[in-house]
Each structure stands twice: as C-alpha cells, then as structure tokens.
Amino acid sequence: MSDSATSIFKVIYYNEGEVFEIYARNIYQSDMYGFIEIEELLFGERTQVIVDPAEEKLKGEFAGVKRSYIPMQSIIRIDEVEKEGQVKVSDIKGASNVSQFPTREHRAGKPTNSDS
C-alpha cells in the first residue's frame, strides 16, 4: 500500500437494504473477527450552494463517529483511489444482479435455522 497520509479508499458496502459508497483515509482488518475498521471518513468540501441529500444522510449517520466497524460479508468492494469522489447511497432493489451474502435472520422467540 502507498503512504497512508495520501491514500484514499473508496468502500462500497451493504447497509440495511441500501448500498453505501464512502471514502476514508484508513481501513484495517479489525481485531474483532469478521470486521473491517474504517477511520477518517471523507466528505467533500462544498463550495456550491447545492446540497446533496445522500451526502447529508451519510454525514448525519456518521456524525461523531471516530471509527466504524463494517462486517466483512457486507463489503462489496474496496478500492484505493487517487482522489475522493462523491459519496452515494442507493437502493439494492434493481440496482444490480449482485446479492448480499446470506446472513441469519433472527425472529422474536424463534431461531430460523433447522438445528434448533
């Protein structure tokens, strides 16, 4: 990897029925098994009057967050890029033919696997 002071990473991942595309200075394999750590999230400095709703949503979601842990099975892709782009939030439905790795669903009072 290149110098971490100048590296920028684009992280695309699933989050509750949406696909998030964010930019960060640092990413690591977490000490918590199965998670990726993301630090120093980057949001574009806007000199325009136009407000991007997706960026505002992500700024609000990550406000006050020092470090975020994302499950590995939620990660779609991580790229090291030359410069920061615009953050995005999009719906999974109809967005692509890629589906999320299956996870266990928990329902109130009932395990969903056949072992129980």
C-alpha positions in Angstrom: 0.0 0.0 0.0 1.1 3.5 -0.5 1.7 6.2 2.1 -1.3 6.4 4.4 -1.1 10.2 4.6 -2.0 10.4 0.9 -4.1 7.2 0.5 -7.8 7.5 -0.1 -10.0 4.4 -0.1 -13.4 4.0 -1.6 -15.5 1.5 0.3 -18.7 0.1 -1.1 -20.9 -2.0 1.2 -24.4 -3.1 2.0 -26.3 -1.5 4.9 -29.9 -2.3 5.7 -31.3 -2.6 2.2 -29.0 0.1 0.7 -25.6 0.3 -0.9 -23.3 2.9 0.7 -20.2 4.3 -1.1 -17.9 6.2 1.2 -14.4 7.5 1.2 -11.9 7.1 4.0 -8.2 7.7 4.8 -7.6 4.5 6.7 -9.0 1.0 6.6 -7.8 -2.0 8.5 -8.7 -5.6 9.2 -10.2 -5.3 12.7 -9.1 -7.2 15.8 -12.8 -8.1 16.1 -13.0 -11.2 13.9 -15.0 -10.6 10.7 -15.0 -6.8 10.7 -13.2 -4.1 8.7 -12.3 -0.9 10.5 -12.8 2.4 8.7 -11.3 5.7 10.1 -11.2 9.3 9.0 -14.2 9.4 6.7 -14.0 12.0 3.9 -16.9 14.2 2.8 -16.4 16.7 0.1 -15.9 20.3 1.0 -18.7 22.0 -0.8 -18.2 25.5 -2.3 -21.5 25.3 -4.0 -25.0 26.1 -2.7 -26.3 22.8 -3.9 -26.9 20.2 -1.1 -26.6 16.5 -2.0 -29.2 14.5 0.1 -27.1 11.3 0.0 -24.0 13.1 1.4 -26.1 14.8 4.1 -27.6 11.5 5.1 -24.2 9.9 5.4 -22.8 12.9 7.3 -25.7 12.6 9.7 -25.3 8.9 10.1 -21.5 9.2 10.8 -21.6 12.4 12.8 -19.4 12.0 15.9 -18.1 8.6 14.7 -14.4 8.1 15.3 -14.1 4.6 13.8 -16.7 2.4 12.1 -16.7 -1.4 12.0 -18.3 -3.0 9.0 -18.9 -6.7 8.7 -16.8 -8.4 6.0 -19.8 -10.0 4.4 -21.3 -6.6 3.8 -18.3 -5.3 1.9 -18.8 -5.3 -1.9 -15.5 -3.7 -2.8 -12.6 -1.6 -1.5 -10.5 0.5 -4.0 -7.5 2.7 -3.3 -8.2 5.8 -5.4 -6.3 8.9 -6.4 -8.9 11.4 -5.2 -12.1 11.5 -3.2 -15.3 11.2 -5.1 -18.9 11.9 -4.2 -20.4 9.7 -1.5 -23.5 7.7 -2.6 -26.5 5.9 -1.1 -28.6 3.7 -3.4 -31.3 1.1 -3.1 -30.3 -2.5 -3.5 -33.6 -3.4 -5.3 -33.0 -3.3 -9.0 -29.6 -1.7 -8.6 -27.7 -4.8 -9.9 -27.7 -8.5 -10.1 -25.3 -8.8 -7.1 -26.9 -10.1 -3.9 -25.6 -9.9 -0.4 -24.0 -12.9 1.3 -26.7 -14.7 3.2 -27.0 -13.9 6.9 -29.0 -15.5 9.7 -32.3 -13.7 10.4 -33.5 -13.6 14.0 -37.2 -13.6 14.7 -38.7 -12.9 18.1 -38.6 -16.1 20.1 -37.7 -18.4 17.2 -34.3 -19.4 15.8 -34.5 -19.6 12.0 -32.1 -22.4 11.4 -33.2 -26.1 11.3 -30.7 -27.1 14.1 -32.9 -25.8 16.9 
